[in-house]
Each structure stands twice: as structure tokens, then as C-alpha cells.
Amino acid sequence: MKELLNISCRELRDKIAKGEIKSVAATEAVFEVIKRCEPTVGAYLQIFEGEALAKAAEVDKKIARGERVGTLAGVPIAIKDNMCTTFGATTCGSKILEDFHSPYNATAVGKLLSADAVIVGKTNMDEFAMGSSTETSALKRTVNPWDVSRVPGGSSGGSAAAAASGMCFAALGSDTGGSIRQPASFCGVVGLKPTYGRVSRYGLVAYGSSLDQIGPITRNVSDCALMMNAIAGYDPADSTSVDEKTAPVCDYLEKIDQPVEKLKIAIVPQFNAGADGQVRKALNEAINVYKKVGAEIIEVDMSYLDYAIAAYYVIATAEASSNLARYDGVHYGYRTAEPKDYIEVYTKSRAEGFGKEVKRRIMLGTYALSSGYYDAYYLKALKVRNLIRGDFVRVFERCDCIMMPVAPTTAFRIGEKFDDPLKMYLSDIYTIAVNLAGVPAISIPCGFDEKGLPIGLQIISPAFSEEKLLRTARMYEKETDFHKQTPQGRLTTN
């Protein structure tokens, strides 16, 4: 079983398609790991063992009959629980949606099913994706599989923890301000935030509509490319999805092992200086690896990045205030018991159903949008967003990509930042600007700190350049073995 679990998604898919491995055997192996690790890690909110084994058996039968199968045939995959599914509940880690059952599948989920993937469960997350540690989930606590005294990152902490601990071969997460990349970094796996509009948002429960993007979390870069082949593309059901005539979708795996010629990398010294010393050391060592394979390194100034946190938390909370207005105790979701009147239905349902962090962000957003403050806060934040986007455009005129840390530190201890919102918000200082600009970025493992906790390298590239971005990441991966190291057997505190 150990040998089976250590192979990649790509290799597993190929072996299943050739009949060398049964999907049922791979799925059973994953559930054995879930039974062993899930009580400690707490990555899943829902597990679909019966349904997954039935789907795996169906894939095996199709292959035995010589029928054509999808690009993820028989591969066990997890889904973050803010993506609508007709199976199980869609909770967003919140009490207010604890019993909500969607009548339709999110487009990304539908694409996985069409690709013959086996969905093993839905993963835990910060409530409505609002958090950087998965501690705001109202339903469960998730820990980091490298050290159970530490957070897995957030908001896609469940997906990253499941992928890192072998409880799935890959997972889907969502990224509003770093929620794929930061947990991927903390858990020592690969996480890709695609260009805004590259993957359909239809069926993704909205936090910040102009920022949210679905993306894959995997154990290596090639598997990330494989997942992108399954989920990327235009969707007429999503008004923010980009037409493939404007930005064609390519085969992300086709040239994955071809190095990017004359690669030019930008670094932002004054911005990177805020990271922990061990994180900066790992970043510099990664840059040296690229130098050895022929990349040119240039230093650039991106002065507007200093304002990203402020702009993001005005824009994101404003959009959250609008998006979460629908949870009113009337249409669907949690409803308070025995209300006195309709006002109480609304106020008590929201007060009892939402957690502390969600309420905080709704209030911040409502304030920013209120009469007399709209111009001073929201409109000004939008102007700063354009300046940040302009910074990226100018830098990409001179280089292929930008490299910086994913987070200023490695995974912090559970509870360490929970009662200090500003300290928690600053955990995303290196990831937020990417969402404001709408460009793609990836986190790949690039080392460990003195406590043995993973460190991630963030690579950012121009809009709709995921193919080159993945090849750039793969160049580093081929020269190192950080992505091959796992926390298996290390589910103890340091």
C-alpha cells in the first residue's frame, strides 16, 4: 500500500488506464490512510467512502470493457467544502450552512466527475474562506500534519493537510488572498492560484467575487498541470470566465519538462525583507538553484505592494458584506428558533449562524460601503488596486516571473494569532497582491526551517501564462527533492 500511495496522480492515472492498478485498490488505500490519520489531522468535514468506492469500481469496469476514460480516471481527489455538490452538504465551514444541500454541482466539480475522478470527501476550511489558519471553522479543527501543534494554513487548510498526509492524491481549494498558496506552503505541497477567469467560479460560494479563484493542491508540479487540464476553461455559466478565443487553454502537461529558455526572474528585495530569516534563506537558496540552470535574476521595485493589505481588506470585506447578505434565515440555511418577528428572524439567525471573524468582516465591509465612507475607503482601495496591477504589468515587461516568499513565517502554533486579527491578516502579506492583480501564482516546497516545518517558494507570472509558470516551477523541482518529503509518521508535536 505504501508504494501505491507514494506514486503521483499522473502515474496513478496512467497505471489505472492501462489496467496495471485498480482504482478500487487505490481508493481503498486512501481510505486506510484516512482511517489512520483523520482522527488526528481533522482534514475532512465529510467522507464519501461508499460513493467513492462505487465510482472507482465503475471506472475499473469501463477500462475492462475497453471504453474511453477521463483525464483523471480513478484518481482519489478531495474538494474544499465551499464548492457546491449534489452529494453531501455544502457547509463552507459555517453553522449557518451546516445542513445546506446544493441542487447542482459547481462547474469545477462537474469537470472532475466528467474526468472520472473519484471524490473521497469535502475538506475543512475557515468559515466562508475568511481566515489564514482554518481556525475559524465552526465545525471542526484541522491541524498541520507536520506538527499537530501548528495550523495547516488557511482558508484551504483541510485540502492542503489531506494532500500532504496522503488522505487524497490531489485536492481542490479556493484562493481569495492566498488561501491555496499559504496552506500549500505550510503543509509542504504544491498549490496553484490560476489567473482570475481561467477556472470557472460557478458553484463556488462567494467570499470576494472579484478575488476568488479555484485551483489545485497537489504533491508535485506535474500533478498540478494534470489537474489544470481537467478544470481550466471557459464556462458560459460564469460571467467572469474568460473566453478561450481571448485566452486559449493549452495542454499544461505537454511541455511540463521543457525548461523555459532565457528565463528572467524578478525579485523585490525591500518587500522580501519582512520575512523570517529562515524563510529568506530558503528563498535565496532557491534563487541560486535557478541561477545554476541559467536564469537571469534582476531586482525590481514594486512600491505599491506595501498598500496591498489595506486595499485588500477594504475590497474583500466590502464584497463579503454584499455576498453574505443572502444568509437571512429565510431563503435557506440556519434559522433561529422561535423568533418574535421578522426582524428577529434576520438578526438572530445571522448572529447565531455566523462566527466571530465572519461578523467582523461583514461589519468592516458594510462600514466601507456606507454613505459618507464609500469614496474615502472603497473607491480609494479600487484606485490602489489599479496601481498594484500596474506594478505587475511594468515588471512583467522586463521579466518572465517574480519570486518571493509565500508567507513571512512557517506554520505558526494553533491559537498564536487567533485573538489578534491584524497579526493574522499580515500572514497573507506576500499573497494578497496576486489576487488584486488577477495574475497566476504557485507555491512549491523549497526547504524546511530548523523545526522541520516546510517553506514555500512563490512564483508569480503574467495573466494566462500558467503553462510557462508550471514549467518554471518544474525546473526547480527537477533540481531538488523537497517535494518528495512527506510528514508520514510525523504526526507528533515538536
C-alpha positions in Angstrom: 0.0 0.0 0.0 2.9 2.4 0.8 4.3 2.1 -2.7 0.8 2.8 -4.2 0.3 5.9 -2.1 3.7 7.3 -2.9 3.2 7.5 -6.7 2.0 10.7 -8.3 -1.5 11.4 -9.7 -0.2 11.3 -13.2 1.5 7.9 -12.7 -1.6 6.5 -10.9 -3.9 7.7 -13.7 -1.7 6.1 -16.3 -1.4 2.8 -14.4 -5.2 2.7 -13.9 -5.9 3.5 -17.5 -3.6 0.6 -18.6 -5.2 -1.8 -16.1 -2.0 -2.1 -14.1 -3.6 -0.8 -10.9 -7.3 -0.9 -10.0 -8.9 2.3 -9.0 -10.7 0.4 -6.2 -7.3 -0.6 -4.8 -6.1 3.0 -4.9 -9.3 4.3 -3.3 -9.2 1.6 -0.6 -5.6 2.6 0.2 -6.6 6.2 0.6 -9.4 5.3 3.0 -7.0 3.3 5.0 -4.9 6.4 5.4 -8.0 8.4 6.3 -9.0 6.0 9.0 -5.5 6.2 10.4 -4.8 9.9 10.1 -8.1 11.7 10.0 -8.8 11.4 13.8 -5.6 13.4 14.4 -5.4 15.7 11.4 -9.1 16.6 11.0 -8.9 17.5 7.3 -12.3 16.3 6.3 -15.8 17.6 7.1 -17.5 14.8 5.1 -16.2 11.5 3.8 -17.9 9.6 0.9 -16.4 6.1 1.2 -19.3 4.2 -0.2 -19.9 6.5 -3.1 -16.1 6.8 -3.9 -15.7 3.0 -4.0 -18.7 2.7 -6.3 -17.2 5.3 -8.6 -13.8 3.6 -8.6 -15.5 0.2 -9.4 -17.3 1.9 -12.3 -14.0 3.3 -13.7 -12.4 -0.2 -13.4 -15.3 -1.7 -15.3 -15.1 0.9 -18.1 -11.4 0.2 -18.5 -12.0 -3.6 -18.5 -14.6 -3.1 -21.3 -12.1 -1.0 -23.3 -14.2 2.2 -23.0 -12.6 5.6 -23.1 -12.0 7.1 -19.6 -11.3 10.7 -18.5 -8.1 12.5 -17.8 -8.3 11.7 -14.0 -9.6 8.2 -14.4 -9.9 6.6 -10.9 -7.8 9.1 -9.1 -9.0 9.9 -5.5 -9.5 13.6 -5.0 -10.8 15.9 -2.3 -12.9 19.1 -2.6 -12.9 22.1 -0.4 -16.3 22.5 1.2 -17.2 25.8 -0.4 -17.9 24.2 -3.8 -21.5 23.1 -4.4 -22.1 19.4 -4.8 -25.3 17.4 -5.3 -23.7 14.8 -2.9 -23.2 15.7 0.8 -23.7 19.1 2.3 -22.0 22.3 1.3 -21.2 24.0 4.6 -18.4 26.5 4.0 -17.3 25.5 7.5 -20.2 27.5 8.9 -23.1 26.8 11.3 -25.3 28.8 9.0 -24.9 26.3 6.2 -24.3 23.2 8.2 -27.4 21.4 6.7 -27.4 23.0 3.3 -27.6 20.6 0.3 -27.0 22.1 -3.1 -29.3 21.1 -6.0 -26.4 21.4 -8.5 -22.6 20.8 -8.8 -20.0 23.6 -9.2 -18.6 23.6 -12.7 -15.1 22.6 -11.4 -16.6 19.7 -9.5 -18.6 18.7 -12.6 -15.4 18.7 -14.6 -13.7 16.4 -12.1 -16.6 14.0 -12.4 -16.5 14.1 -16.2 -12.8 13.4 -16.0 -13.7 10.2 -14.0 -12.1 11.4 -10.8 -13.1 9.7 -7.5 -14.3 12.2 -5.0 -13.4 10.9 -1.5 -14.7 13.8 0.6 -15.1 17.5 1.3 -12.4 19.3 3.3 -12.5 21.7 6.3 -11.9 25.4 5.8 -12.0 28.7 7.5 -15.7 29.8 7.7 -16.7 31.2 4.3 -12.9 31.2 3.5 -12.3 34.0 5.9 -9.1 33.2 7.7 -5.4 32.2 7.4 -5.3 29.1 9.6 -8.6 27.1 9.3 -9.2 28.0 13.0 -12.4 30.0 12.2 -14.2 26.8 11.0 -17.3 26.4 13.1 -17.4 22.7 12.5 -14.0 21.1 13.2 -10.4 21.8 14.0 -7.7 20.9 11.4 -4.0 20.6 12.3 -0.8 20.6 10.3 0.3 17.0 9.6 4.0 18.0 10.0 3.3 19.2 13.6 -0.1 18.8 15.2 0.5 21.8 17.5 0.5 24.1 14.4 -2.0 25.3 11.9 -2.3 23.9 8.4 -2.8 27.4 7.0 -6.0 28.7 5.5 -8.5 29.0 4.3 -7.9 25.8 2.3 -6.2 24.1 5.2 -8.2 20.9 5.0 -7.3 20.4 1.4 -3.6 21.0 2.0 -3.5 18.8 5.1 -5.3 16.0 3.3 -2.9 16.1 0.3 0.2 16.3 2.5 -0.8 13.4 4.7 -1.8 11.1 1.9 -5.5 11.2 2.5 -6.1 12.0 -1.2 -3.9 12.2 -4.3 -4.9 15.8 -5.0 -7.4 18.4 -3.9 -9.3 21.5 -5.0 -9.0 24.7 -2.9 -10.0 28.3 -3.5 -7.8 31.4 -3.2 -9.1 34.8 -2.3 -6.0 36.3 -0.9 -3.6 33.4 -0.7 -5.9 30.6 0.6 -4.4 27.9 -1.7 -0.7 29.0 -1.7 -0.3 29.7 2.0 -1.6 26.3 3.3 0.3 24.6 0.5 3.4 26.3 1.8 2.7 25.4 5.4 1.9 21.8 4.6 4.8 21.2 2.1 2.7 20.6 -1.0 2.2 22.4 -4.4 -0.7 25.0 -4.7 -1.7 26.9 -7.8 -3.8 30.0 -7.9 -4.8 30.4 -11.6 -5.5 33.6 -13.4 -8.8 35.2 -12.5 -11.3 33.8 -15.0 -9.2 30.8 -16.0 -11.2 28.3 -13.9 -15.0 28.7 -13.5 -16.3 30.2 -10.3 -19.8 28.9 -10.9 -20.9 27.0 -7.8 -18.1 28.4 -5.6 -19.8 30.0 -2.6 -18.6 33.6 -2.9 -16.5 35.5 -0.4 -14.9 38.2 -2.6 -16.3 37.9 -6.1 -13.6 39.9 -7.8 -10.8 37.9 -6.0 -11.9 34.3 -5.6 -10.4 31.6 -7.8 -10.5 27.8 -7.6 -7.2 25.9 -8.1 -5.4 22.6 -7.4 -3.4 21.4 -4.4 -1.1 18.5 -5.3 2.2 16.8 -4.3 4.2 17.9 -7.3 4.1 20.3 -10.2 3.2 17.8 -12.9 0.1 16.7 -10.9 -0.9 20.4 -10.7 -0.7 20.6 -14.5 -2.8 17.4 -14.8 -5.5 18.9 -12.5 -5.5 22.2 -14.5 -6.1 20.2 -17.7 -9.3 18.9 -16.1 -10.7 22.1 -14.6 -9.5 25.0 -16.7 -11.6 26.6 -19.5 -14.5 28.9 -20.4 -17.8 28.5 -18.7 -20.9 30.4 -20.0 -22.5 30.0 -16.6 -19.8 32.2 -15.1 -19.8 35.8 -16.2 -16.2 36.3 -15.1 -15.0 33.3 -17.0 -12.7 34.3 -19.9 -13.5 33.1 -23.5 -10.9 30.7 -24.9 -10.7 32.8 -28.0 -9.2 35.6 -25.8 -7.1 33.2 -23.7 -6.8 29.7 -25.2 -6.4 26.8 -22.8 -3.4 24.6 -23.7 -2.3 21.2 -22.5 -0.4 22.1 -19.4 1.3 18.7 -19.3 2.6 18.7 -22.8 5.8 20.7 -22.3 6.0 20.5 -18.5 9.5 19.1 -18.6 10.8 21.6 -21.1 12.8 24.3 -19.3 11.9 28.0 -20.0 14.7 29.3 -22.2 16.5 32.5 -21.2 14.3 32.7 -18.0 14.4 36.1 -16.4 13.3 36.3 -12.8 12.5 39.4 -10.8 12.9 39.7 -7.0 11.7 42.6 -4.8 14.4 43.0 -2.1 12.7 45.6 0.1 9.4 43.7 0.1 11.0 40.3 0.8 13.0 41.8 3.8 10.0 41.4 6.1 10.2 37.6 6.0 11.7 35.5 8.8 15.4 34.9 8.4 15.0 31.2 7.6 12.3 31.9 5.0 14.6 34.5 3.3 17.5 32.0 3.4 15.3 29.3 1.7 14.2 31.9 -0.9 17.9 32.9 -1.7 18.9 29.2 -2.0 16.0 28.7 -4.4 17.1 31.7 -6.4 20.6 30.2 -6.6 19.2 27.0 -8.0 17.6 29.0 -10.8 20.9 30.7 -11.4 22.7 27.4 -11.8 20.2 26.4 -14.5 20.9 29.6 -16.4 18.2 32.0 -15.2 18.9 35.7 -15.1 18.0 37.5 -11.8 17.0 41.2 -11.7 16.0 43.4 -8.8 12.8 45.5 -9.2 10.9 48.0 -7.1 7.2 47.4 -6.6 6.4 50.2 -4.1 2.7 49.8 -4.3 2.8 46.3 -2.8 3.1 48.0 0.6 -0.5 49.0 0.3 -1.9 45.6 -0.7 -3.0 44.5 2.7 -5.0 47.7 3.3 -6.6 47.7 -0.1 -7.4 44.0 0.0 -9.2 44.1 3.4 -11.4 47.0 2.2 -12.3 45.4 -1.1 -12.7 41.8 0.2 -14.8 42.8 3.2 -17.0 45.1 1.1 -17.7 42.2 -1.3 -18.2 39.8 1.6 -20.8 42.2 3.1 -22.7 42.1 -0.1 -22.3 38.4 -0.8 -23.3 37.3 2.7 -26.4 39.4 2.8 -28.4 36.5 1.3 -28.0 34.4 4.5 -31.0 35.8 6.3 -32.8 32.9 7.9 -35.5 33.0 5.3 -34.2 31.7 1.9 -32.1 28.8 3.1 -29.6 27.8 5.8 -29.8 28.2 9.6 -32.8 29.9 11.1 -33.1 31.0 14.7 -35.6 29.1 16.9 -38.9 30.8 17.9 -38.3 34.4 16.6 -40.7 37.1 17.8 -40.9 38.8 14.4 -39.3 39.1 11.0 -36.6 41.4 12.2 -35.6 38.9 14.8 -35.5 36.1 12.2 -32.9 38.1 10.3 -30.8 39.5 13.2 -30.8 36.4 15.4 -30.2 33.9 12.5 -27.2 35.9 11.4 -25.9 36.5 14.9 -26.2 32.8 15.9 -25.2 31.4 12.5 -22.1 33.4 11.7 -18.8 33.1 13.6 -16.8 36.0 15.1 -14.4 36.5 12.1 -17.2 36.5 9.6 -19.2 39.0 11.6 -16.1 41.2 11.9 -15.5 41.2 8.1 -19.2 41.9 7.4 -19.1 44.9 9.7 -15.9 46.2 8.1 -17.3 45.8 4.6 -20.6 47.4 5.5 -18.8 50.4 7.0 -16.6 50.8 4.0 -19.7 50.8 1.7 -21.8 53.1 3.9 -22.9 56.6 2.9 -20.1 59.1 3.5 -17.3 56.5 3.6 -17.6 54.8 0.2 -15.3 57.3 -1.5 -12.9 57.5 1.4 -12.4 53.7 1.6 -13.8 51.5 -1.1 -13.3 53.8 -4.1 -9.7 54.6 -2.9 -9.0 50.9 -2.4 -10.0 50.3 -6.0 -7.6 53.0 -7.2 -4.8 51.4 -5.2 -5.7 48.1 -6.7 -5.1 49.6 -10.2 -1.8 50.9 -9.1 -0.8 47.5 -7.8 -1.9 45.9 -11.1 0.2 48.5 -12.9 3.2 47.5 -10.8 2.9 43.9 -12.0 2.4 44.9 -15.7 5.6 47.1 -15.6 7.7 44.3 -14.0 6.4 41.6 -16.5 7.5 43.8 -19.4 11.1 43.1 -18.1 10.9 39.5 -16.9 9.1 36.2 -17.1 8.2 35.9 -13.4 8.5 37.3 -9.9 9.7 35.2 -7.0 9.1 35.9 -3.3 8.1 34.1 -0.1 4.6 32.7 0.2 4.4 33.7 3.9 6.6 35.6 6.3 7.0 32.5 8.6 6.4 28.8 8.6 3.3 27.4 10.2 2.5 29.1 13.4 1.1 27.5 16.6 -2.6 26.9 17.0 -4.1 29.9 18.9 -0.9 32.0 18.4 -2.6 34.6 16.2 -6.3 33.7 16.6 -7.1 36.6 19.0 -5.1 39.2 17.1 -6.8 39.8 13.8 -4.2 42.3 12.5 -1.4 39.8 13.2 -3.4 37.1 11.4 -4.1 39.4 8.4 -0.4 40.1 8.0 0.2 36.4 7.4 -1.0 37.0 3.9 1.2 39.9 3.1 3.0 38.1 0.2 0.0 36.6 -1.4 -2.7 39.2 -1.4 -1.4 41.4 -4.2 -1.6 38.5 -6.7 -5.4 38.3 -6.2 -5.8 42.1 -6.5 -3.9 41.9 -9.8 -5.7 38.8 -11.0 -2.5 37.1 -12.1 -1.5 33.4 -11.5 0.9 32.3 -8.8 2.2 28.9 -7.5 3.7 27.8 -4.2 6.2 25.0 -4.4 8.2 23.4 -1.5 11.7 24.9 -1.2 13.1 23.9 2.1 12.5 23.4 5.8 13.1 25.6 8.9 15.1 24.5 11.9 12.0 22.9 13.4 11.5 20.8 10.3 8.5 22.8 9.1 8.0 23.3 5.3 8.8 26.5 3.5 7.2 27.5 0.2 8.6 29.5 -2.8 6.0 31.7 -4.6 6.4 32.2 -8.3 4.1 34.8 -10.0 3.7 35.2 -13.7 1.6 37.3 -16.2 -2.1 36.7 -16.7 -3.0 33.4 -18.5 0.7 32.2 -18.5 0.0 29.1 -16.4 1.8 26.9 -18.9 5.1 28.8 -18.5 4.5 29.2 -14.8 4.2 25.4 -14.3 7.3 24.8 -16.5 9.2 27.4 -14.4 8.2 25.6 -11.2 9.1 22.3 -12.6 12.6 23.5 -13.4 13.2 23.9 -9.7 11.5 20.7 -8.8 13.8 18.7 -11.1 16.8 20.1 -9.3 15.6 19.4 -5.7 13.7 16.8 -3.7 11.8 18.9 -1.2 8.5 17.9 -2.9 9.3 14.2 -2.3 9.4 14.6 1.5 6.2 13.8 3.5 5.0 14.1 7.1 4.1 10.5 7.2 5.0 9.1 10.6 5.5 12.6 12.0 2.0 13.2 13.5 3.5 14.4 16.8 4.3 17.8 18.2 7.7 19.3 18.1 
